[in-house]
């Protein structure tokens, strides 16, 4: 159950990062700082609980998230989601294209 909570917290963080990338605000620096702290805490949980592949995909996503490029963030997050699903279920019933498509459609 703890791993699932860590993964759900990561999903919530993803939404916050996408919202930030679409927001023009004078508070953006403070928001980024808060998100950075959340990323660090979630990253520690992922490092402890996630598979090696999930950790690798998380680090790739985190680097992309720091750039603020929405498309790149979505691509890396889709790969991360697939790894988390596989880690939780030991099987994979979807693929990268379907996962990316799901997030891009939500964003439009």
C-alpha positions as a Markdown table, in Angstrom:
| # | Residue | x | y | z |
|---|---|---|---|---|
| 1 | Unk | 0.0 | 0.0 | 0.0 |
| 2 | Unk | 2.9 | 2.4 | 0.7 |
| 3 | Unk | 4.2 | 2.0 | -2.8 |
| 4 | Unk | 0.8 | 2.8 | -4.3 |
| 5 | Unk | 0.6 | 6.0 | -2.2 |
| 6 | Unk | 4.0 | 7.1 | -3.3 |
| 7 | Unk | 3.0 | 6.6 | -7.0 |
| 8 | Unk | -0.3 | 8.4 | -6.4 |
| 9 | Unk | 1.6 | 11.4 | -4.9 |
| 10 | Unk | 3.7 | 11.4 | -8.0 |
| 11 | Unk | 0.6 | 11.6 | -10.2 |
| 12 | Unk | -0.6 | 14.7 | -8.2 |
| 13 | Unk | 2.8 | 16.3 | -8.6 |
| 14 | Unk | 2.6 | 15.8 | -12.3 |
| 15 | Unk | -0.6 | 17.8 | -12.5 |
| 16 | Unk | 0.9 | 20.6 | -10.5 |
| 17 | Unk | 3.9 | 20.7 | -12.8 |
| 18 | Unk | 1.8 | 20.8 | -16.0 |
| 19 | Unk | -0.3 | 23.6 | -14.4 |
| 20 | Unk | 2.8 | 25.6 | -13.6 |
| 21 | Unk | 4.2 | 25.2 | -17.1 |
| 22 | Unk | 1.0 | 26.8 | -18.4 |
| 23 | Unk | 0.8 | 29.6 | -15.8 |
| 24 | Unk | 2.4 | 33.0 | -16.1 |
| 25 | Unk | 2.6 | 34.4 | -12.6 |
| 26 | Unk | 4.9 | 36.6 | -10.5 |
| 27 | Unk | 4.8 | 33.8 | -7.9 |
| 28 | Unk | 6.2 | 31.3 | -10.3 |
| 29 | Unk | 9.6 | 31.2 | -8.5 |
| 30 | Unk | 8.0 | 30.4 | -5.1 |
| 31 | Unk | 5.8 | 27.8 | -6.7 |
| 32 | Unk | 8.8 | 26.2 | -8.4 |
| 33 | Unk | 10.6 | 26.1 | -5.1 |
| 34 | Unk | 7.6 | 24.4 | -3.4 |
| 35 | Unk | 7.4 | 21.9 | -6.3 |
| 36 | Unk | 11.1 | 21.2 | -6.0 |
| 37 | Unk | 10.7 | 20.3 | -2.3 |
| 38 | Unk | 7.8 | 18.0 | -3.2 |
| 39 | Unk | 9.8 | 16.4 | -5.9 |
| 40 | Unk | 12.6 | 15.7 | -3.5 |
| 41 | Unk | 10.3 | 14.0 | -0.9 |
| 42 | Unk | 8.5 | 12.0 | -3.5 |
| 43 | Unk | 11.9 | 11.1 | -5.1 |
| 44 | Unk | 13.1 | 9.7 | -1.8 |
| 45 | Unk | 10.0 | 7.5 | -1.6 |
| 46 | Unk | 10.5 | 6.4 | -5.2 |
| 47 | Unk | 14.1 | 5.6 | -4.5 |
| 48 | Unk | 13.2 | 3.5 | -1.5 |
| 49 | Unk | 10.1 | 1.7 | -2.9 |
| 50 | Unk | 10.3 | 1.8 | -6.7 |
| 51 | Unk | 12.0 | -0.7 | -9.0 |
| 52 | Unk | 15.3 | 0.2 | -10.6 |
| 53 | Unk | 13.5 | 1.0 | -13.9 |
| 54 | Unk | 11.0 | 3.3 | -12.1 |
| 55 | Unk | 13.8 | 5.1 | -10.4 |
| 56 | Unk | 15.6 | 5.6 | -13.8 |
| 57 | Unk | 12.4 | 6.9 | -15.4 |
| 58 | Unk | 11.6 | 9.1 | -12.5 |
| 59 | Unk | 15.0 | 10.8 | -12.8 |
| 60 | Unk | 14.5 | 11.3 | -16.5 |
| 61 | Unk | 11.1 | 12.8 | -15.9 |
| 62 | Unk | 12.4 | 15.1 | -13.1 |
| 63 | Unk | 15.1 | 16.5 | -15.4 |
| 64 | Unk | 12.5 | 17.1 | -18.1 |
| 65 | Unk | 10.1 | 18.7 | -15.5 |
| 66 | Unk | 12.8 | 21.2 | -14.6 |
| 67 | Unk | 13.0 | 22.4 | -18.2 |
| 68 | Unk | 9.4 | 23.4 | -18.3 |
| 69 | Unk | 8.8 | 22.0 | -21.8 |
| 70 | Unk | 5.3 | 20.5 | -21.6 |
| 71 | Unk | 5.7 | 18.0 | -24.4 |
| 72 | Unk | 8.9 | 16.6 | -23.1 |
| 73 | Unk | 7.4 | 16.4 | -19.6 |
| 74 | Unk | 4.5 | 14.4 | -20.9 |
| 75 | Unk | 6.7 | 12.0 | -22.9 |
| 76 | Unk | 8.9 | 11.3 | -19.9 |
| 77 | Unk | 6.0 | 11.0 | -17.6 |
| 78 | Unk | 4.2 | 8.5 | -19.9 |
| 79 | Unk | 7.4 | 6.3 | -19.8 |
| 80 | Unk | 7.4 | 6.6 | -16.0 |
| 81 | Unk | 3.7 | 5.7 | -15.7 |
| 82 | Unk | 4.3 | 2.6 | -17.8 |
| 83 | Unk | 7.2 | 1.5 | -15.5 |
| 84 | Unk | 5.1 | 2.1 | -12.4 |
| 85 | Unk | 2.2 | 0.1 | -13.8 |
| 86 | Unk | 4.6 | -2.8 | -14.6 |
| 87 | Unk | 6.1 | -2.5 | -11.1 |
| 88 | Unk | 2.7 | -2.7 | -9.5 |
| 89 | Unk | 1.2 | -5.4 | -11.8 |
| 90 | Unk | 4.1 | -7.4 | -13.2 |
| 91 | Unk | 2.4 | -7.1 | -16.6 |
| 92 | Unk | 2.0 | -4.4 | -19.2 |
| 93 | Unk | -1.3 | -4.1 | -21.1 |
| 94 | Unk | -0.7 | -0.8 | -22.8 |
| 95 | Unk | 2.2 | 0.9 | -24.6 |
| 96 | Unk | 4.0 | 4.2 | -24.7 |
| 97 | Unk | 2.0 | 5.7 | -27.6 |
| 98 | Unk | -1.3 | 5.0 | -26.0 |
| 99 | Unk | -0.2 | 6.4 | -22.7 |
| 100 | Unk | 1.3 | 9.6 | -24.3 |
| 101 | Unk | -1.9 | 10.0 | -26.4 |
| 102 | Unk | -4.0 | 9.9 | -23.2 |
| 103 | Unk | -2.1 | 12.8 | -21.6 |
| 104 | Unk | -1.9 | 14.9 | -24.8 |
| 105 | Unk | -5.7 | 14.6 | -25.3 |
| 106 | Unk | -6.3 | 15.6 | -21.7 |
| 107 | Unk | -4.1 | 18.7 | -22.2 |
| 108 | Unk | -5.8 | 19.8 | -25.4 |
